[in-house]
Amino acid sequence: MTQSPVVRSSVKLHNNEMEYFSFGSGKTPFVMLPGLSVKSLMNSAEGIAYAYRMFSDDFTVYCFERPKILSKNNALEQVADDTAEAMQLLSIKNACVFGTSLGGMLAQYLAINHPQLVSKLLLASTCSRLNPTANAVMADWANSAEKGDIDAFCDSFIDYLYGKEFAEKFGDLIKFAHKDVTKDDFERFIQLGRSCDNLNTYDSLDKIKCPTLVIGAKNDKVLTAEASVEIAEKLNCPLYLYGEEYGHCVFDEAPDYKQRIYDFFTEV
């Protein structure tokens, strides 16, 4: 299994611009919508392509950054619409869409408002409406970000996002990767985080008609396992919950996670 080359580019929207990278040579489009991060995911393009190299033969994978200009009202639904416009301009339709955390929120809006773009949907560690746990976590992160306290921010980020074993093994590496975070990075992170404030797809989930799989973790300290259960029950779709050893970012932790994605996206 070899890593395919990463192609970096951007697409001009009608009143915005969106960066993305792609890899793979397969016929099926695979759209990846990652969660909230303090640094641009474009910095991690090669690492993501390597981690998901098993998809390169059967899929062409597109990973979209958030729009360069965020709407004044911080509407997450607008970000989803911008993503839909980018997909349409790139002639991407009937895609397998994998959304994690905030990306899973975007993926819900995408499937609800632009169903022709989504053939299969995998919602990972996400929610359809914020709960008190999520609000408290976001407030904690925003507080550290507003102070520009990188150490406190990283400690909080790692504690909430990962299981104990993963945090102990990779915590120092994660801190090192964030040592050059800037004030602008923090301000954009806060703005993106606030875009979740008005999230409520719950009452519209029945508009999602494509095959959907929800995956969460019992030890999700950010959005909670209950949020994943709620979506699956509303959609009447399959749900898989990982155990207490994994956290919110179980998609980075569990060794069999990518195989689960592959199996779901390739099953007939």
Summary of the structure (lengths in Angstrom):
residues: 268
radius of gyration: 17.2
end to end distance: 23.6
largest distance: 50.0
contacts: 898
relative contact order: 0.15
helix: 48%
strand: 20%
